[in-house]
């Protein structure tokens, strides 16, 4: 059964293209390590909440957008091996000071599907 890594990332609007290129590079690595699909989606209809919301979750600033992304793997076992391989890949060795987003406000986790139609 498929397994998913999901992410929420606050990205400065001025760095959208830089982020897209980084995400494309990471997707190539994930796919080479066994991922089935990689999706990066730039928020364009993400409401502000008073109690909970995507913007609140990542402490979005006025000049930022929320990116919702996921990586689909064929199984959790493939994800475990693939993620280990991907993190060791030289293409994934980024200088944190040059990242086009604040990694301290990124949210991520692994998810097992319960409905897949």
N, C-alpha and C positions, 0 to 999 in steps of 0.2 A: 504494500500500500504506500502511496505517496507520502512525503513528509515535506514540511515547509519551514523555511526561515523567514520571519517577517520583521520589517524594520519601519520605524518612523524617524525621519531625519529633518531637522530645521536647516534650510539652506538659504543663504543670502540671495535675493533676487538677482543681484549684480553678478553672481558667480554661477548662474544656472548652467551655462554652456560648459564651464570648467567641471562642474559636478557631473553633467551628462557624459563627458569624456571619461571621467574617472569611473563612473558606473558602468560604462560600456566595456572598459578594460577589465574591471572586476568580473563582469558577466562572462567575458571570454574565458577567464581563468576558471570560474565556477563550472561552466559548461565543459571545459577540458577535464575537469575533475569529477564529472558524472552528473551534474545538474541537468534537468530536463528543460527548464525554462527560468528566465530571469526577467522580472518586470520592475520598472522604475516609473512611478506615476507622480507628476508634478501637481500638487493641489491647486485647483482653480474654483472649487465650490466647497470650501471647508469652513463651516460656521464656527464663530467664536462661542464658547460656552461660558456659563457662570459657575458650574460645578465641575463638569468634565468636558473635554473636547480634545481633538488632535492638537490644536494650537497650545492649549494649556499643558498638555502632556509633555511637549518638547520645549515649553517656555519660549514660544515663537516671539520674535521681536518684530516691530512694524515693517522692517525692510526685508523680511524673510518669508519664505513659503514652506509648507510642510510637504515632504516627499514621503509617499507610501510605497514600499517596495517589498517584493518577496522573491525567494528562490525556491523553485520546486525541485525536489529530489525524488528518485524512484522509490526510495525507502529510507528509513532512519539510519540503517546500517550504511547505506551508500553516502548519506549525508555526513555521518561521523568520519568515515574514511576520506571523503571528498573535501570536507572542510579542513581537516588536518593537512591534507595535501595542498589545498589552496593557500592556507596561511603560511606554508613554507615556500611557496612560489615567489621568486624574486619580483615578479610583477605586482605582488601584493605588499611589498615593503615600502610603505609610504612614510614620508616625513610628516609627523603629526602637525608641525607648525605651518605646513603648506596645504593642509586639507581644506577643501572648499566648503566645509561645514564644521560645526562645533560638535566633536565626537562625545563630549561630556553630556550633551543633551540628546544624543541618539538613543532610541529604545529599540530593543531587539529580543527575539526569542524563537524557540523552535515549537512547531505546532503539528499535531497529528490530526488529520481531518476526521470529522464525525459525520459530515454530509458531503457528497461529491456527486453531483448530478450532471 
